[in-house]
């Protein structure tokens, strides 16, 4: 039996970025206190159901977890460790944004048992970052890495490709900068132009432009080249790590391992069923105060599980374990999808090695089309 993962959502930010449609709000200490109390109560409401389970990853994500008032994270962590069985070799991550991170927070996180920090860098150019309404400056980013240096070994950075004004050289500069900071993990996501966001409006009105697909593929290729030369492995479509520094928590999502999500809009996957909490702040607080879990649920059909397994497994560099897949779904993919698999193999797009079917490393940029073909 695999150990579980634990995700806690912190839905607060200092300011909404122009491209963001996540569940996050700009709220003060009063609302943050109400939210912390609700989180502590949610833990009390669920903990008995997890008495026999062990968690080996904890991930505090957002929003921006580093904006909450001092003491919030330590109180939360104490509650987690006293309510759930946490494995000795746990991975405990918190996401921070450079403009709300400081020495006091770092000390609080160390006391809380946090051993992995994920920094929202996106790009190191102030012009690019300010252009999408993010508050941070390059000086904030420098200060964040200066503080982390030597204090935490497992440091990840998020970058976004395809931001307005982002070109190949600004992406390369950002990667080189991060390598100089000795980060052990980089997540590189492509900008998604979400409907109704200020950035989408600006693009629609022609007030700004974003790089086209061809430019983004070039940016990805540059990221691949620099990171692979520096000894990083692309272990998932958007994630690169030095060997041994893969994010154990995120691997659970891609490998169908169960996880519990706490807090506003948090998702859980337990016993083949997906649960998710309301994304409405007032509803979350009100429901927990009545001791009701604001969880919606969906029991996955076998067909949905099959689709998810193929899609998520193929995102990773390990691919689909064909034996496990056949045990779970009673389907030998090499037979049922023989024609498609042969074709993709002949085109050099997939590989079958050691009982695993995976996307060829240099074809990750075509993953959507390859996955659709195999489904
Ligand atoms: S910091 Fe992250 S969660 Fe907050 S508004 Fe910006 S993109 Fe959204």
Boltz pocket constraint, residues with backbone or C-beta under 6 A from the ligand:
constraints:
  - pocket:
      binder: B
      contacts: [[A, 12], [A, 13], [A, 15], [A, 16], [A, 17], [A, 20], [A, 21], [A, 22], [A, 24], [A, 62], [A, 63], [A, 64], [A, 97]]
      max_distance: 6.0
